Amino acid sequence: MQPGCCVWFTGLPCSGKTTVADLVAEELKRRGLRVERLDGDIVRQSLTRDLGFSKEDRDKNIERVTFVAKLLSRNGVAVLVSFVSPYIAARDNARKETTNFVEVFVDCPVEVCERRDVKGMYKKARAGEIKDFTGVDDPYEPPPHPEIVLKVAETTPQECRDLVLQKLEQLGYVPALSAVTAQKDPEGSGGVYSKEEEEKIHKRLEDLGYL
């Protein structure tokens, strides 16, 4: 049975948390692991629709998410959580409550987040239409000691995905791709990639000078 874990993506609004978490989830599922995604927008449509955005309600929001992540992670599920979760105390509580907690700081300058904001939330917050908006009139407390820091303004989402997977492999929370390949193909007749995919990867590595 795979060990459960809770991979907690935190960062400013529009920093890229959901994008990277979705990419990691796709790869873990491809490796045959049990994966669940808990994302801010989705959870607020169901589990926490009764809550607003005051500090008290934000803390309650994270408490509920933590409880769900606790149940899943202790039962062998890789839980990928993507929330702004701006307060250190709330994230520290999630670390204590869940199994194999991994904090991922999606580090993105606020000006880059604003450029990525297709919903116009930052603009509304600066105009006073949205109150207590993280990064504008409510603080974000960066993690002092996260397991992973993603400089998303300098790296692609795919590179960020690979950094997260590498760390999870090092920690022993997910099997390395080589182990998955061996398990699926013990006779060595073919891996998790098709022949066409392998040829494309080989060509790309050659173009980059690695082969």
Secondary structure as GFF3:
##gff-version 3
##sequence-region A 1 211
A	DSSP	beta_strand	5	10	.	.	.	ID=ss1
A	DSSP	alpha_helix	17	30	.	.	.	ID=ss2
A	DSSP	beta_strand	35	39	.	.	.	ID=ss3
A	DSSP	alpha_helix	40	44	.	.	.	ID=ss4
A	DSSP	alpha_helix	55	73	.	.	.	ID=ss5
A	DSSP	beta_strand	78	82	.	.	.	ID=ss6
A	DSSP	alpha_helix	88	97	.	.	.	ID=ss7
A	DSSP	beta_strand	101	107	.	.	.	ID=ss8
A	DSSP	alpha_helix	110	116	.	.	.	ID=ss9
A	DSSP	alpha_helix	121	126	.	.	.	ID=ss10
A	DSSP	beta_strand	148	151	.	.	.	ID=ss11
A	DSSP	alpha_helix	157	171	.	.	.	ID=ss12
A	DSSP	alpha_helix	177	184	.	.	.	ID=ss13
A	DSSP	alpha_helix	195	207	.	.	.	ID=ss14
###
